[in-house]
């Protein structure tokens, strides 16, 4: 089973830590992101703008990559 197919609180925390290092920039805050497990995979939403990313398994230090699927209102 892939990490992104694992629906546990520990995996959610791990994904949000990866968001903190890969998606957060000076214009965004870590607390402005939510992670939701839906349709067998994890999704990230930037709450103020509505931008969304699908979470993908990847090699590297964080173990995840993020594919943006929806542009937010601020982007």
C-alpha positions in Angstrom: 0.0 0.0 0.0 1.3 3.5 -0.9 1.7 6.1 1.8 -0.9 8.3 0.1 -3.4 5.5 0.3 -3.0 5.2 4.1 -5.8 7.0 6.0 -4.4 7.5 9.5 -3.9 10.5 11.8 -0.1 9.8 11.7 0.0 9.9 7.9 -2.0 13.2 7.9 0.5 14.7 10.3 3.4 13.5 8.1 1.8 15.0 5.0 1.2 18.3 6.7 4.8 18.4 7.7 5.8 17.9 4.1 3.4 20.7 3.1 5.2 22.9 5.6 8.5 22.4 3.9 7.3 22.2 0.2 4.3 24.5 -0.3 4.5 27.2 2.4 6.0 30.4 1.1 6.0 33.9 2.8 2.5 34.6 1.5 1.1 31.4 3.0 0.9 30.1 6.5 1.1 26.4 7.5 -2.1 26.7 9.5 -3.9 27.8 6.4 -3.7 24.3 4.9 -6.0 21.3 5.5 -5.5 17.7 4.6 -8.4 15.5 3.7 -8.5 11.8 2.7 -11.1 11.4 0.0 -11.5 8.9 -2.9 -8.6 6.8 -1.7 -6.0 9.5 -1.5 -4.9 12.7 0.3 -5.8 16.2 -0.9 -4.4 19.5 0.4 -6.5 22.7 0.4 -5.2 26.2 1.0 -8.1 27.5 3.0 -8.1 31.2 2.2 -7.7 30.8 -1.6 -9.3 27.4 -2.3 -6.2 26.2 -4.2 -5.9 22.4 -4.1 -3.2 19.8 -4.6 -3.3 16.0 -4.8 -0.7 14.3 -2.7 1.7 11.9 -4.5 4.2 9.5 -3.2 7.7 10.5 -4.1 11.3 9.7 -3.3 13.2 12.3 -1.4 13.5 13.7 2.1 9.8 14.3 2.7 8.4 11.3 0.7 5.7 13.3 -1.0 5.1 15.5 -3.9 2.1 17.8 -4.5 0.4 18.3 -7.9 -1.7 21.4 -8.0 -5.1 20.6 -9.5 -7.1 23.9 -8.7 -5.8 27.4 -8.7 -7.0 29.5 -5.8 -8.7 32.9 -5.9 -5.5 34.6 -4.8 -3.2 33.0 -7.4 
